[in-house]
Amino acid sequence: MNNNLRKGLMLVLSSPSGAGKTSLCKKIVNLDKQISMSISFTTRPKRKSEKEGVDYFFVSKRKFDSLKNKDFFIEYANVFDHWYGTPKNTIEENLARGKDVIFDIDWQGAQKLSDFSKNDVVSIFILPPSNTELLKRLKKRAEDSKEIVSKRMSKAKSEISHWIEYDYVLINKNLNKCAQEIINILSSERKRRNRQKFIFDFIEQLLN
């Protein structure tokens, strides 16, 4: 199907920290050329493995506040004492061009995106196979202090409690398998009647 014949959608992936949503987002973008990553602005310090303008736009708290006051963000939230925000113009332009956008955001951000344009959002909550595996993944990342890892684990239950607010829920036991499940969901959601602009004219031709 010609991508210009439908409006783009916003695919939201949320999970407790360490459940694999960031790795899944990167995998989806590599597997599907019709979707691009939403790059958030953040006041969080850059990790060694991260790149400016690829993983995030890293800005000062002062700069973030200035952008926030200019209504620059669709949504923004404070997570573990750092601010994250999604730029509005880039997202609107992509959706209008029929380009899908994937979001690596928490439940607060997902709610705000839904408030912004509910019909364009497809939300998926990613669960870890177990708390033991979640802790193992957080430690394996080796980019956060023990204090931060402990904070993330203690907040995991609170984040998981929001699973019911999502359209789909997946357990990430295997990264490749979970990514394929997301691709399958994405494929189905693109075929929804309300997203296929051309279908009305096509049916009218069939009926005449």
GUFI-812860 format. One record per residue (C-alpha): x negated, y negated, z. Coordinates in steps of 0.2 Angstrom, whole numbers, padded with zeros to 4 digits. Layout:
BEGIN
R      px      py      pz
R       X       Y       Z
...
//
This chain:
BEGIN
R      px      py      pz
R    0000    0000    0000
R   -0006   -0017   -0004
R   -0011   -0026    0012
R   -0004   -0042    0006
R    0013   -0035    0006
R    0015   -0034    0025
R    0010   -0045    0040
R   -0004   -0039    0050
R   -0002   -0031    0068
R   -0011   -0033    0084
R   -0017   -0017    0091
R   -0020   -0018    0110
R   -0031   -0006    0119
R   -0031   -0007    0138
R   -0039    0004    0151
R   -0048    0004    0168
R   -0066   -0001    0165
R   -0076    0014    0160
R   -0062    0024    0152
R   -0069    0020    0135
R   -0058    0007    0127
R   -0073   -0003    0120
R   -0081    0012    0112
R   -0064    0017    0105
R   -0062   -0001    0098
R   -0079    0000    0089
R   -0075    0017    0082
R   -0058    0012    0075
R   -0066   -0003    0066
R   -0079    0008    0058
R   -0066    0021    0053
R   -0052    0009    0046
R   -0057   -0006    0035
R   -0040   -0014    0036
R   -0043   -0019    0055
R   -0055   -0031    0063
R   -0061   -0034    0081
R   -0054   -0048    0090
R   -0069   -0057    0098
R   -0065   -0065    0114
R   -0074   -0079    0123
R   -0080   -0075    0140
R   -0090   -0083    0155
R   -0097   -0066    0159
R   -0116   -0065    0158
R   -0122   -0055    0142
R   -0127   -0037    0145
R   -0143   -0031    0137
R   -0134   -0021    0124
R   -0122   -0035    0118
R   -0124   -0047    0104
R   -0117   -0065    0103
R   -0103   -0067    0091
R   -0101   -0048    0089
R   -0096   -0042    0106
R   -0091   -0059    0114
R   -0094   -0077    0112
R   -0103   -0081    0128
R   -0099   -0098    0135
R   -0101   -0108    0151
R   -0086   -0110    0163
R   -0086   -0129    0158
R   -0084   -0125    0140
R   -0071   -0112    0143
R   -0061   -0124    0153
R   -0062   -0137    0139
R   -0056   -0124    0126
R   -0042   -0119    0138
R   -0036   -0137    0140
R   -0036   -0139    0121
R   -0024   -0124    0119
R   -0037   -0114    0110
R   -0032   -0097    0117
R   -0017   -0086    0114
R   -0021   -0078    0131
R   -0034   -0079    0145
R   -0037   -0070    0161
R   -0049   -0069    0175
R   -0056   -0052    0177
R   -0070   -0048    0191
R   -0073   -0067    0193
R   -0076   -0070    0175
R   -0064   -0078    0162
R   -0060   -0070    0145
R   -0049   -0078    0131
R   -0043   -0074    0114
R   -0044   -0088    0101
R   -0028   -0092    0093
R   -0032   -0099    0075
R   -0042   -0084    0070
R   -0029   -0071    0075
R   -0014   -0081    0067
R   -0024   -0082    0050
R   -0028   -0064    0050
R   -0010   -0059    0054
R   -0004   -0070    0040
R   -0016   -0062    0028
R   -0010   -0045    0032
R   -0026   -0041    0042
R   -0024   -0030    0057
R   -0033   -0035    0073
R   -0038   -0024    0087
R   -0040   -0030    0105
R   -0050   -0024    0120
R   -0041   -0033    0134
R   -0033   -0029    0151
R   -0015   -0028    0155
R   -0014   -0047    0159
R   -0020   -0051    0142
R   -0008   -0038    0134
R    0007   -0046    0143
R    0002   -0063    0136
R    0000   -0057    0118
R    0017   -0049    0119
R    0024   -0065    0125
R    0015   -0074    0110
R    0022   -0062    0097
R    0030   -0046    0104
R    0035   -0039    0086
R    0017   -0039    0080
R    0010   -0030    0095
R    0006   -0011    0096
R    0000   -0007    0114
R   -0010    0008    0119
R   -0016    0012    0137
R   -0031    0023    0138
R   -0033    0034    0153
R   -0049    0043    0159
R   -0048    0062    0161
R   -0051    0060    0180
R   -0058    0048    0193
R   -0074    0059    0194
R   -0077    0056    0175
R   -0073    0038    0176
R   -0086    0035    0190
R   -0099    0046    0180
R   -0096    0035    0164
R   -0098    0018    0174
R   -0114    0024    0182
R   -0120    0031    0165
R   -0118    0013    0157
R   -0132    0007    0169
R   -0128   -0011    0165
R   -0119   -0015    0181
R   -0125   -0016    0199
R   -0119   -0003    0211
R   -0108   -0017    0219
R   -0099   -0020    0202
R   -0097   -0001    0199
R   -0089    0000    0216
R   -0078   -0015    0212
R   -0072   -0007    0196
R   -0068    0009    0204
R   -0058    0001    0217
R   -0048   -0009    0205
R   -0045    0006    0193
R   -0029    0012    0202
R   -0021   -0005    0201
R   -0025   -0006    0182
R   -0018    0011    0179
R   -0002    0007    0188
R    0002   -0004    0172
R    0002    0011    0160
R    0021    0011    0159
R    0021   -0006    0151
R    0013    0001    0135
R    0020    0008    0119
R    0008    0023    0119
R   -0003    0032    0132
R   -0018    0043    0128
R   -0031    0052    0139
R   -0048    0050    0132
R   -0056    0067    0135
R   -0066    0066    0119
R   -0070    0050    0110
R   -0068    0056    0092
R   -0052    0065    0095
R   -0044    0050    0104
R   -0050    0038    0090
R   -0041    0049    0078
R   -0025    0049    0088
R   -0026    0030    0088
R   -0029    0030    0069
R   -0013    0041    0067
R   -0003    0029    0078
R   -0009    0014    0068
R   -0005    0023    0051
R    0013    0026    0058
R    0015    0008    0065
R    0010    0000    0048
R    0025    0010    0040
R    0038    0003    0051
R    0052   -0005    0042
R    0050   -0023    0049
R    0032   -0023    0044
R    0034   -0019    0026
R    0039   -0035    0017
R    0040   -0028    0000
R    0053   -0014    0005
R    0068   -0025    0004
R    0065   -0031   -0014
R    0060   -0013   -0019
R    0076   -0006   -0012
R    0086   -0019   -0020
R    0079   -0014   -0037
R    0083    0004   -0034
R    0101   -0001   -0030
R    0104   -0012   -0045
//
